Amino acid sequence: MKKTLSLVAMLAGTSAIAQDLPQQSSTWFTDAQALLATQIARTPNTGTAKNVILLVADGNGVGTNYATRIYMGQQNGALGEEWVMPYETPDYSSALVKTYNINAQTPDSAPTAGAMNSGVKQRFNLINLGDGGIHDDCSTVAGNELTVFSEIVTGMEKSVGIVSTARITHATPAAVYAKTANRNWEDSVPEGCTAQVDIAQQLINAMEAGTIDFAMGGGGRYFLPDGTEMGGLKGRRADGMNLIEKATGMGAQFASNQGSFDGLDLGSDAPILGLYENSHMMYEADRTDEPSLAEMTKAAIEYLSKNENGYFLEIEAGRVDHANHAGNAARTVTDGVAFAEAVAMADELTDDEDTLIIVTADHEHAVAFNGYCGRGSNILGLCMGVSKTGIENNGEPNTAADGKPYTVMGYLNGSGAVLVEQADGTFSGTRPDVTQDEAIDLDYVQQALIPMSSETHSGEDVAVYAKGPWSHLFDGTVEQNYIFHVMYHAVNP
């Protein structure tokens, strides 16, 4: 033990000793030494953040991020495991984040997003209400509304934007502006509820009040009366309100497809409302006639950057979550790559000196990874054996005790469950065989264990990555509501 400690001390204290080791010529060794030098040279940025960009990949916990990392690497000709995502570079600080809600071990997107926007943890299915708020009880709204980050920075004369590939009234984007006893009150509230209006109305009201300047995502059906069409969108509001007309009536620019998005005047001071699709925007793998997440990110930053006082922008890759719920790994990782491209775009268009960029997720999913797979096994495909020579897998699928191959990625529960309901109501079944071509198909649903119509979230930690002013405050393991406090300190140190 004494000799071991002495060697460690020598290695830490002098590079000369390290260079005398037999492994010193290995790229693994030299790369690690280079990273060490970079980390030692880092100087914390303690300036004031003029701008804050919070990027949330919904459902993109450590496991899902791992799958996207390998997929992105393999799409770029690498084996995959060694790939570095845009937000995994040495200039980003990082931490683990606890995602539980006040009353739930496994979290919901509404209170997790609310925690990041308000600074306190919240109850399952609520958005931006204190712990006195009760799900589905409108009478508990009054007196429990929380002040959110968008309202704080509006008071500092900053601009505010929201971008999402989910409905713009969905849990994560709604947390920027909404306060509700039920995250599903997107276009209506229960009869007799006077303490709040629906989430779509809250967005337009926030735009009218000057709290929201730029909003872009899906969910057009909640802004138009039932039976009406506008810009290719079909309404379903039962109250007859036309919220798009209300927005344009107060001067807002409106876009509903790629052409109208391209035609937006980003140099104008008029608010911008973009609604693509009646519900969520398309998965990236299926996208047509609507902007990508990176394109919307670029437009938002160009628009908001006109404000000399700065801005707050929240960007959500909402459909990573939905593909996980569907047990569809292929669409999960393709939307994960789209998110990574949006992060790279945000980084490219901003200055580290005055912009705090935070990259995180609201929760993880019940995703699981099988073993023992050789390097370079297709993350969407079969788990290939470990090669005895070289570094790449041996090209032969590993088999389980039933003699059948298995995929690298699967889920603990979901619609791909190997147990199937029988005529008598019991569940039984035999695990189906699967080929490599079947497994890597875009529409393949991963095998799962527990039968569920929709795969669930999990309570695992997620990661947070940050760069810019005060980003070094992300370290260790933190509560999710801590993210708000770093943002607030960064704009007001």
Summary of the structure (lengths in Angstrom):
residues: 493
radius of gyration: 24.0
end to end distance: 45.4
largest distance: 79.3
contacts: 1809
relative contact order: 0.17
helix: 33%
strand: 19%
